[in-house]
């Protein structure tokens, strides 16, 4: 991956937090900032094509109420 140098103005408190996190994690500040920058870039992407998402046919219509009931049962809320 080729890297490009840039200058960014940031809030002092945020910079302090990043410095502390880098120290605690044993990583460089640049690495943490690149990771955050990459996450923003991914979040901003838009996909135009159709997604190939498989569907499951249970043989009947699955309602919101049924999904909620099963989820509550599985997590022990019922």
C-alpha positions as CSV (number, residue, x, y, z in Angstrom):
1,X,0.0,0.0,0.0
2,X,1.5,3.3,-1.0
3,X,1.1,6.0,1.6
4,X,0.5,9.7,0.9
5,X,1.5,12.4,3.4
6,X,-1.2,14.8,4.5
7,X,-1.8,17.4,7.2
8,X,-4.9,17.3,9.4
9,X,-6.1,19.7,12.1
10,X,-7.5,17.9,15.1
11,X,-8.9,18.7,18.5
12,X,-6.2,18.8,21.2
13,X,-8.1,16.5,23.5
14,X,-8.6,13.9,20.7
15,X,-4.9,14.0,19.8
16,X,-4.0,13.5,23.5
17,X,-6.4,10.5,23.6
18,X,-4.8,9.0,20.4
19,X,-1.3,9.5,21.9
20,X,-2.4,7.7,25.1
21,X,-4.1,4.9,23.1
22,X,-1.0,4.4,20.9
23,X,1.2,4.2,24.0
24,X,-1.1,1.7,25.7
25,X,-1.4,-0.5,22.6
26,X,2.2,-0.3,21.6
27,X,1.3,1.1,18.3
28,X,2.2,4.3,16.5
29,X,-0.1,7.3,16.4
30,X,0.1,7.2,12.7
31,X,-1.1,3.6,12.6
32,X,-4.1,4.5,14.7
33,X,-4.9,7.5,12.6
34,X,-4.5,5.5,9.4
35,X,-6.9,2.9,10.8
36,X,-9.5,5.6,11.7
37,X,-9.1,7.2,8.3
38,X,-9.6,3.9,6.6
39,X,-12.8,3.1,8.6
40,X,-14.3,6.5,7.5
41,X,-13.4,5.7,3.9
42,X,-15.1,2.3,4.1
43,X,-18.2,3.8,5.8
44,X,-18.5,6.4,3.0
45,X,-18.4,3.9,0.1
46,X,-21.4,3.2,-1.9
47,X,-22.0,0.0,-3.8
48,X,-24.1,0.3,-7.0
49,X,-24.3,-3.4,-8.0
50,X,-26.7,-6.0,-6.7
51,X,-25.6,-8.0,-3.7
52,X,-25.7,-11.8,-4.0
53,X,-27.5,-12.4,-0.6
54,X,-28.9,-15.9,-0.3
55,X,-32.5,-16.3,0.8
56,X,-34.0,-19.0,2.9
57,X,-37.5,-20.4,2.3
58,X,-39.1,-21.7,5.5
59,X,-42.3,-22.6,3.7
60,X,-44.2,-19.8,5.4
61,X,-44.0,-16.1,5.9
62,X,-41.7,-15.1,8.8
63,X,-43.1,-12.1,10.6
64,X,-41.4,-9.5,12.7
65,X,-43.3,-10.8,15.7
66,X,-41.9,-14.4,15.1
67,X,-38.3,-13.1,14.7
68,X,-38.7,-11.1,18.0
69,X,-40.2,-14.1,19.8
70,X,-37.4,-16.4,18.7
71,X,-34.6,-13.9,19.5
72,X,-36.1,-13.2,23.0
73,X,-36.4,-16.9,23.6
74,X,-32.8,-17.6,22.6
75,X,-31.3,-14.8,24.7
76,X,-33.5,-15.7,27.7
77,X,-35.8,-12.7,27.8
78,X,-39.0,-14.8,27.8
